[in-house]
Every structure is written in C-alpha cells, then in structure tokens.
Amino acid sequence: MATADDQAQWLSEIDLVTVFRLLKDNGATELLYKVLPRNANSKNQVYLAPDMSQLGKIPSGKVTLHESTTQKGGGVEAVFRSALDFYWIRRDGRPCHAPDAKLIFYPQYPEVRLSGFLRGCSDAPSSLYDKGKRGEEPDRILVLGVGSGAKVLGITLPPESPAAREINTCHPRDTYGAFVILPIPGLARGDGFTELMRELCAIHRRDWVPSRRLDKNGVLVPCNAPNCNGNTLESLLGIRSNGYSQPDFRGWEIKARKVPNSTKPGASVVTLFTPEPTAGAYVHDGFMAFMRRYGYEDTKGRPDRLNFGGVYRANGAAHAKTNLRMVVDGFTAGGRKYSPSGAIRLLDRKDREAMSWSFAKLIDHWKTKHAHAAFVPAQQRLVPDRQYRYGRSILLGEGAEFGLFLAAMEAGKVYYDPGIKVEKVSTDKPLTKRRSQFRVGSKDIPMLYASSRVVDACAVAGC
C-alpha cells in the first residue's frame, strides 16, 4: 500500500503523456482540469462551480436534500448532495474507489463543492489535500477524466510536476464552466461546439428527411408521433433514445423547436423537460384517484375518457376545468434565492396539494441537461409521409442556473402544460398517458441562461 508521501512523489514526477495514457486506459474520452487555489483541501472541500447545472459533463447521482451543520456557529442549513462514482488513479494505472465522493450544493452562497473524495481510498493523493502538508499550496491541478459511463477518474498534479508545467505553458484552451478542457491527443478536441455546428450544417443541407429515431440498440426505426422532430434530429446526430441523463452531444443538449418555416424561423414553443411530480395527491393517492378528482371529461366528446391539461403559470388564476393554480414555494425572485425544501406546487381551492415538484427533483433534471443548449428550428410536413427539415439559425444558451429557471417560472415565462389522459376509464384495464411538460416560448429562452445568441451553423463550421 502506498503512503501519502509515496503518492506525492510519483505524482511530482508524472508527465502529461503518462496522464493521458493512464486516464485513457481507464476509459476516459474527455479530460477537464481545474487549477486549485490555496483553500482547496480536505477540510474546506474543493470549489467546482456556482451551480449544479454547470457540471453537466460530470456524471453524478440523484440529487437529494440533506441538513448540514455549519462550521461557524454550529447552525443547521439545508444542502443538496449528488453522489459520484469516483476513482483516483494509482501509479500502476489501477483505479482506487473513493466511495464517499460527492457533490454538495450550497444554494445560500451559491456554490458546488467536491467532498469526501479521499475517504475509503488507500491510494488517494491525501498529502496534496492535507492542510498540514501540501493542502494549501497554490497551482495544484485537479484533472478529471469522464466518458467511461458513470465513472469519474481523478489525478492531482503537484505544481512542480512535468505534467503541470506542460499544462500551464500550452496555448489557451476551451473552458467548460469553472473547468478547462484538456484535449486528448488522437481524440476529439475542444468543447464540441464547432463539431456540433458542422453536424447541424450538414443536417440542414440534407433538406427533408424521414421521421425516425435510434432505439436503445442503435437501430434506426420509424417515428410516427407528432413530437418526433427531436427524435429525428437526435438520430441524425447518432444519439440513441435511451433516456441517458448526460448532455446529448459533446456537452451540448440538443432541442428541436417546431417552426412553420425552417429557413425563416419565428417564435415557437420549446419543451424543456418532462419530470413526473414528486408529491401531492398525484403521488400519495395514486394516479387514478387524482384523475377522478381533478381530471375532466373529454372536451371533444370522446366517451369514457378523462383529461388533465391546460396551461398553469405561477401566481396565475386557477384553471377553469381543474380548479388548480400554480405557486413557486420557497423562492425569492429579487435575489434569485431559494429554499432547498421549496417546490413548485399545484393547489386546489382548499389549498390541498394536487401535484408538486421538489427543487431537488428539478435540479436533478436541470443539472445535466441545460448548461449548454442548442435550439434547432424544425419544420414538419406530412405528405407523402412525416418528414422534417432543420434550419441553420441556431439559438444557443450557455450558463444555465437553477435560480434563473425559477425566476422564469415566477415571472410566468416557463409554464406547466400537461398532456395527461385516461381512456377506458370504466374498465378494469384503463389506458393511461402521463406527460408533465414544462415549456417556454423561444423568445423567453434567454431568461434561462447567463448568455444567449443566434448563430449560423454553416458560417461557424466554415462550410
């Protein structure tokens, strides 16, 4: 078993070629690094980002709510945690699991820190994070390898190591949130933006394409639903319909937005995500009980059917058919501050909770999917068959923060637009459809991001 000093010694001698080899051999396809400040150590944890959504390339577990005791005063505050499947790379190239590694999000600051990354691993670089040894040295470099499923691989470089000196003397690189992307020789370079634009330009120039999707096995199959514009676009980018929670393409989430003319795209509506409620009658009483209480008979006269639809905006009037209204509980719009125990709720006229989505649940969706998003105009035609063509004017959003999402909810710009129904209600085997959609108009998408812009994919790609 290597001692902490042994770890520091071999890491002090490691060069960049060896770093690439060790991480690639363990399945990494992309490397991110961060130059650590003096306060990055096992006591203070390691600051990574101001918001979970800026760490979408780092696979992490379900976001959960916890109480934490503050170091100053011993008070109790609520935080969000998300577990990491984290491994330090040993000198011999084998991974050493750090089972307690996790991301902790402190919304009151706000900041996300890496915690528990040394415990349980006998060959962790402990001395480089020990305040009594080298844990307060500046210019240490934390390198993370991703791309091997849910695994996150780590190497810490002392400032005197050849690898650290090589990183510091190279030309400027692309960034990803608080990280810098370290290109692996022989693999894809940069943050994927130019490559994405090249692909979207090629898709645009294909003109009309048949509606289809890639199934979980990578087989191209027909897609016949009205919302297949996104599935078809993903299939053209080689993205399978498998529900994987990481960003779609090299760190970018891809969203098709339906427009009447892909060449001159105007305003449209975009579905941001479709999370199921976490509490309320919908969960606690059961789906059918919820539908019998809050659903309504089909407005087109189709028999034996209950619907639950409509548009629900925060602080708006109750819906005429369901008598439910939406509130954002636990959010202060002025400072974009929110309570970790907060939620988006649908309440009836007696203030009983029909449905709700905890902030922890919503952050879980938001953190992986929206740090970098590309909204692609998609035009549909149904004759002779369902087909799509995609425009070259791409709306980009970068720097998502969950507080911005809540602010847009509070302002009524993001809204709840469910498509829920039950057919054959009176039978023993009713047919159900559950789709809880949070949507936004394309003109309001910039509210969700620190920066947004429209680019010509073909001009960016130079083709």
N, C-alpha and C positions, 0 to 999 in steps of 0.2 A: 504493500500500500504506500503510495507516495505521500510525503508530508507536504504541508502548505509551502514550505521553503523550496522543496523539490519542484512543485508546480510553478512557482515564480521563476525558478532558474530556467526550466526548459522553455517557458513562455518568453523569457528575456532573450532567448537565442533564436526564436522561430522567425522564419522569413515568410513573405507573402505567398510564394509558390506553395509552401507547405500548408499554409492556412487554406488556400484554395483546395488543395488535394484532400486534406482531412475532412473538410465540410462537404465537398462533392462526393467523397467516398461514402458518406453517411446520408446521401440523398438530397442534399441542398441544391436547389436550382437558382436561388437568388440570395444575395447577401446584403444585409443592412448593417450599418455601423453608426455608433454614436461616440463622440469624444466626451469622456466623463469629466465633470467638474470635481472640485475638492470634496463636496458634500455627498458624493455618490458612494455610499458604503453600506455595509450590512445593517447598521443602526438606522441611518436616515433613508434607506432604500435607494432606488435609482429612478430618478425622474425620466419619464419617456415622452409624455405628451400632455396637453391640457384637456384632452377629451378622448374617450374610448374610440370614437369614430375615426380618429387619425391613426389608428393602429390596425387597420383592416387587413394588412398583409401578414400580420402575426396571428396565426390561428390560436384561438383561446376558447375556453368552455363557456357554459351557460352563465350569464350574469345573475348574481344573487345578492340580496340585500343583507347586510350584517351591521352589528353595533361594534364600535371600536372605542377604546379608551384613549383619550388624548394624553400625550406626554406632558403637556403643560396644564396643570390643574386637575388632571385625572377625570375630566368630564367625559361624557359619552356622546359620540356622534355617529351618525349612520354613514356607511360607505358601501360601495358596490365592489364585489370581487368577481374575478373570472380566472379559473384555473388554467395553468399552462402545462402542456406535456413537454417539459424542459429537460435538456441533456447538456452537460458540459463534455467537451471532447478531451479525452486523455491523450497523453504523449504517444501511446501506441495506436491511437486512432479510434479506440473503442469509446462508445458513449457512456456517460455516467449519469444516471437519472437523478434529478433533484425533485422529489415528489411533492414538495410543499411550494414550489414556484407558482406564483400567481400575479395577476394584475390587480391593483387596488385603485379604484377611482374615488377620489375625494372631491365631491361636487362643490363643497363650500369654498374651495380655493380658486379655480378648479385645477386638478392635476391627476395624472395617472402615474403610478409608480410600480416598479418591479420589486416584488417582495418574496421572501422565503426561497431565494434562488441558490442558497448554499446548503441548507439543511438536507440531510439524508444522502448527500453525495460525498463519498470518501475522497474523491479526487477533484473536488471543486477548487478553484483558484482563491482560496479563503484569504491568504495574506494580502492579496490585492484589494480586498474589501474590508480588511480589519483596520479600524481607526488607530490601533496601537502599532501597526506596521506600515502598510502602504495604502491604506484605505482613504487617505486624504491627499494623495498625490494628484496633481492635475495631469491631463493629457493621456491618461489611460484610455484605451479604446475597447469598447464592447462590440463584438461582431456577432450578429445573429444570422443563422442560416435557416431559410424556410423553403418550402416546396416539397418536403417529404411527408405528405399527409398532414396530420395534426401536430407533428413533432416540430419543436423549436430547438435548434442547436446553438450552443454558445462557446465562444472563445474570448478571453480577455487578454489584450496585448499591453504589456508594460510600455511606458513611453520610450525606453531605451531599445526595445526590440527592433530588429531589422524590418519586420512587417509594419510596425507603427510608423517608422521613419519613411518607408515606401509609400504608405497611405498618405502621409502628410505632405510629401513632396510632389504628388501627382497633380494633374490639372483638375479644375473644378468638376464636380460630378452632379448628377441629378439628385434631388432630395425627395424624401417621402416623409412628410410631417417633420418630426424632430430628428429623423434619421437621414443618413446619406446612403445612396445606393452604391455598392461596391461591385462593379461589373466582373463577372467570372470569365476569364479567357475561354473562348470557344462556345460560350452560351450567350443567350440574349443579353443585350446591353441596355443601359438606361432604364427609364421608368415605364417603357412600353408605349408612350404617347405617340411617337412618330410611327411605330409599327401599327398601332391601332388606327391611326389616320390613313395609313397606306391600305389597310384591310377595308376600311369603310369606303375609301375612294373606289377600290376595286368592286365592292358590292354595289355601289351607286352606278357604276358603269355597266353592270350586268343587266340593268333595266328591270323588266318584270321577271320575277322568279316564282316558282310554285310554292304554295304554303306547305311547310313541313317542319319537322323537329328531329333532333337527335335523341333517341331514347337512352336509358341509362347504360346500355351496352354499346353505344356509339353507332347504332343502326339508324339510318335515315328513314323516317316513316312519315306518312301524310299527317297533316294537322288541319282539322276541319272546324275548330271553334272560332268564334268571332274575334278572340283576342290572340290569334296566332301570329300577329306581326312581330311580337317579341321572340316567340319560339323560332320563327323562321330566321330572324336576324342572328340569333344565337347559333343556329345550325350552320349558317354561313361562316361564322367565326370559329366553328369547331367546338362549341360549348354544348355539353350534354344537359338534358333535362333531368337532373338528378337531385335537385334541391340542395346542393352543396352550398354552404353558407359563405364561402370566401368570394371576393370580387370575381367578376366574370372573366376579365381579360387583362393579364399582366397588371393587376392592381386597380383596374377600372371597372366599375359597374356599368353595364350597358342597358339602356332603357329605350325601347321604341315608343315613339309618340305618334298617335294616329292623326294624320292631316289629310285634307282634301286634295292637296297638290304637293308632291314631294319637292318639286322644283322651286315653288314659292310657298314654303311652309308658313302658315299663320299660327294663330293661337290654338292650343289644344289642351286636353286634359291628360295627366300622367298618373298612373297608379304607382305610388311609392313603395308600399308593401302591404301584405295581407295577413297580419298577425291575428290569431284567434284570441278572444277575451281570456283573461286570467281569473276573473271573479265575477260576482253578480249572479242573478237568477239563471243566466245562460249556463253557468258552470255548476252552481250549487244545487239548482232544482232540476237540471237536465234540459237538454235541447228541446224535446217535445213539449215539456211543461212551459218553457219560455215561449215557444211559438204559439201555444194555445192562449197564453196570457197577452202577449204583445204583438203577435202576428195579425194579419188582416186578410180577408177574403180577396181572391184574385180580382183585380180591377177590370180585367178583360172577360170576366165571366166564366173562366175555366173552372169546372166543378172540382170539389174535393181537394182544394189547394189553398195553402196559406203562404203569404209572402211577408217578408220583412225587408223593407227597402227604404228609400228616401235619402235626403241629404241632411246631415247633422253637423252644425257648426257650433263651436264653443260660444257660450253666452247667447245663443240664438233662441228663438221661440221653440216650443215643443212641437214635434211633428204632428200633423193633423190626424194621421191614422194610428200611430203607435203611442201618442201622448208622451213621448220620451224627449228629453232635452240633454244636451251635452255640456259638461263642465270640465275644465282643466284644474284639478285639485292639487294644490301644493306647488304653485309656480308664481313667481313674481316677475312680470314682464319687463319692468323697468331695468332691472339689473341682470336679467336672464338667470336668476337664481331659482333653484327648485329643491324641494324636499325629497330625499331619497325614497320616502314612503308614499310619495304622491302617485297620482294615477289620472288617466283620462276616463271619465265615467259617463254613462247614460243613466239618467234618473227619471223615474216616473213622477206623476203629480203629487205623490205622497213622499217623494224623495227616497223611495226604495231604489236600490241599485239593480238595474236590469243587466248591465254589462259594464266591465271595466278592464282597462289595460294598465298594469303597473308600470311605473317608469323603468324598473329593472327589466321587464319583458321587452319594452320598446327599445331600450338601449341595446339589448341583445341583438335585435334586428338591425338597428341603425349602425352599430359599431363596425360591422363587417361589410356593409353594402354601399355606403354612401360617402366615403372620404373623397373619392374621385369618381365622378359620374359623367357619362356622356349620353345625351338625349338625342336620339336619331329620328328624323322625320320619316314616317312610313305611310305610304299611300296604298290603298287596297282596291282591287277590282274582283268581281265575282264571275265574270264571263270571259272565257268559257269555263274556268274553274277559279277557285280562290287563289289570288296571286298578290304579290307585294312588290313595290319598288321603293328604294330608300334614297333620301336626299343627301347632299354633300354638306349642307349647312348644319353643323353640329353644335348644340348648346352644351357647354361644359360647366360643371360645378365643382369647385375644389374648396377644401377646408370646411367640411361639414362639422357642426357641433350640435349636440343634442339640445342644448339651450335654444339654438336657432330654430330647430324643429318645433319646440314647444311655443316659442314666440309666434311662429306662423300659425300654429293651432289656435293660440289665444286670440290672434287677430282674425280668425275665420278664413284664412287663406288655404290652410290644409284642412280637409274635412273628411268626415266618415261617410262612406257611400256603399252600404252593404248590398250584396246580391244574394239573399238567403231565402230559401223556399222549402216547402214540404208538399209533395204530391202524394195522392192516395192516402190522405190523412186518416180516413175512417177505416183503413185496412190494417191487418196485422203486420204488414211489411211496407210502411210508408217510404217513399223515395225522398231523400234529403239532399240539399245542396247548401254548403256553408262557404261563404266568401265574404270576409270582413276586409273591406278596402279602405285605405287612407289615400286620398287623392289630392292633387293640386293642379291648378291651371299653369300652363307653361310660362306665362308672363310673371308668375309669382315664384318660380323656381329659384331665382337669385336670392330670395329671402332665406333660403336654407343653407347658403354657403358663404364663406368669407369672401370668395371671389367667383365671378362667373363671366363667361364670354362666349361669343359665337365665332366659330372658325370654319373655314372652308377646308374640308378634309383633303381634297386633291391638291390645294395650294400648299398645305402644310407638308404633305407627303412628297411634293415636288413631282407629281405625275399628272 
